[in-house]
Amino acid sequence: MAKGFCSWLLDTVTSASDVYILWVFLIRGHGNVFGLLVFPKVYELEYASTSVTICVVQIFYVHGIWQLLERSPIKARVAVTVLPAAFSLLSLASGIVGVKIVT
């Protein structure tokens, strides 16, 4: 139940920030061509929440692969799942660093 709530919360934050970004560009910045050059501050929240959501989903898939290899030796399970998990965490770190660079 907690996993579902966290997933719902991350998706809600992402959707709400997307709606606000669209509102800023389409309503507040209507007719202002140079308004497209400045991102709203909530863009950082959207970018970070999307990065976390992607990482959670990828780790969920890695966990599924781990469970599918239940009868395999532990070395085989680790060999198959460590690289995707590392790439997922690297992607999350890159997303967080990307938020810092944009600000």
C-alpha positions as CSV (number, residue, x, y, z in Angstrom):
1,M,0.0,0.0,0.0
2,A,2.9,2.4,0.8
3,K,4.4,1.7,-2.7
4,G,1.1,2.6,-4.4
5,F,0.8,5.8,-2.3
6,C,4.3,6.9,-3.1
7,S,3.8,6.2,-6.8
8,W,0.6,8.1,-6.8
9,L,2.2,11.0,-4.9
10,L,5.1,11.2,-7.4
11,D,2.7,11.1,-10.3
12,T,0.5,13.7,-8.8
13,V,3.4,16.1,-8.1
14,T,4.6,15.6,-11.7
15,S,1.2,16.2,-13.2
16,A,0.5,19.3,-11.1
17,S,3.8,20.8,-11.9
18,D,3.3,20.0,-15.6
19,V,-0.1,21.8,-15.5
20,Y,1.5,24.8,-13.8
21,I,4.3,25.0,-16.3
22,L,1.7,24.9,-19.2
23,W,-0.3,27.6,-17.4
24,V,2.8,29.8,-17.1
25,F,3.7,29.4,-20.8
26,L,0.2,29.5,-22.3
27,I,-1.8,31.9,-20.0
28,R,0.7,34.1,-18.2
29,G,3.2,34.3,-21.0
30,H,0.6,34.7,-23.8
31,G,2.0,36.8,-26.6
32,N,5.4,37.1,-24.9
33,V,8.0,35.4,-27.1
34,F,10.8,36.0,-24.7
35,G,8.8,34.4,-21.9
36,L,9.7,31.1,-23.5
37,L,13.3,31.6,-22.6
38,V,12.7,31.6,-18.8
39,F,11.6,28.4,-17.1
40,P,9.3,28.6,-14.1
41,K,10.9,27.6,-10.8
42,V,8.5,24.6,-10.5
43,Y,10.3,23.1,-13.5
44,E,13.0,21.9,-11.0
45,L,10.4,20.1,-9.0
46,E,9.0,18.4,-12.2
47,Y,12.4,17.4,-13.4
48,A,13.4,15.9,-10.0
49,S,10.1,14.1,-9.4
50,T,10.2,12.6,-12.9
51,S,13.8,11.4,-12.3
52,V,12.7,9.8,-9.0
53,T,9.7,8.2,-10.7
54,I,11.8,6.8,-13.5
55,C,14.4,5.4,-11.1
56,V,11.6,3.7,-8.9
57,V,10.1,2.1,-12.0
58,Q,13.5,0.9,-13.3
59,I,14.4,-0.6,-9.9
60,F,11.0,-2.3,-9.8
61,Y,11.9,-4.0,-13.2
62,V,15.3,-5.0,-11.8
63,H,13.5,-6.5,-8.8
64,G,11.3,-8.4,-11.2
65,I,14.3,-9.8,-13.0
66,W,15.8,-10.8,-9.7
67,Q,12.7,-12.7,-8.8
68,L,12.5,-14.4,-12.2
69,L,16.0,-15.7,-11.6
70,E,15.1,-17.2,-8.2
71,R,16.4,-20.7,-9.0
72,S,19.7,-19.4,-10.5
73,P,22.9,-19.2,-8.5
74,I,23.4,-16.0,-6.6
75,K,26.4,-15.0,-8.7
76,A,24.2,-15.2,-11.9
77,R,21.5,-13.2,-10.3
78,V,23.9,-10.5,-9.2
79,A,25.7,-10.5,-12.6
80,V,22.4,-10.0,-14.5
81,T,20.9,-7.3,-12.2
82,V,23.8,-5.2,-10.9
83,L,24.4,-3.4,-14.2
84,P,20.8,-2.3,-14.8
85,A,20.5,-1.2,-11.1
86,A,23.7,0.8,-11.3
87,F,22.5,2.5,-14.5
88,S,19.2,3.3,-12.9
89,L,20.9,4.9,-9.9
90,L,23.3,6.7,-12.2
91,S,20.3,8.1,-14.1
92,L,18.8,9.3,-10.9
93,A,22.1,11.0,-9.9
94,S,22.3,12.6,-13.3
95,G,18.7,13.9,-12.9
96,I,19.5,15.4,-9.5
97,V,22.6,17.0,-10.9
98,G,20.6,18.3,-13.8
99,V,18.3,20.1,-11.4
100,K,21.3,21.7,-9.7
101,I,22.7,22.8,-13.1
102,V,19.4,24.4,-14.2
103,T,19.1,26.4,-11.0
